[in-house]
């Protein structure tokens, strides 16, 4: 998606350790017009899949996922990283290693919001090693829900997550795939 690639080139910052900082428009300060366009594009890509539920993980994927949910006219469910007092009853859970935070989180979804009648599109902001997506897929499997695909804003194509998911037969649509990036000069190349 050219719009997203241009935004990454303009406002993204490459940091040491394969970190792409896009907090000025995607996951700290959010550009709502860009989120709308991302949601519209995910709808275009998955419109024929009878999606009736959007699933993401707390918290950076929520802004994109709410826009996708709006286009699909489907509820958005987000996996929480901690059980709070307002989650009653049983939950589906999975352990997810956070690349950003360097720790394992147990993510949960209330059983009342995800079940075998659901055709789920998983949405997230980044795909690198695939841990978050694998955790969300695991939760869907536990619930008996069908994962119709995964919509990713930015995929780090030089890391194994996307290839591994695609090799398992999961449809992954990434709107910008970073082929390489260099912290020494800030350069970013995209796969087309």
Secondary structure, 3 states (H helix, E strand, C coil): CHHHHHHHHHHCEEECCCEEECHHHHHCCCCHHHHHHHHHHHHHHHHHHCCCEEEEECCCCHHHHHHHHHHHCCEEEEEECCCCCCCCCCEEEEEEEECCCCEEEEEEEEHHHCCCCCEEEEEEEEECCCHHHHHHHHHHHHHCCEEEEEEEEEEECCCCHHHHHHHCCCCEEEEEEEEEEECCCCEEEECC
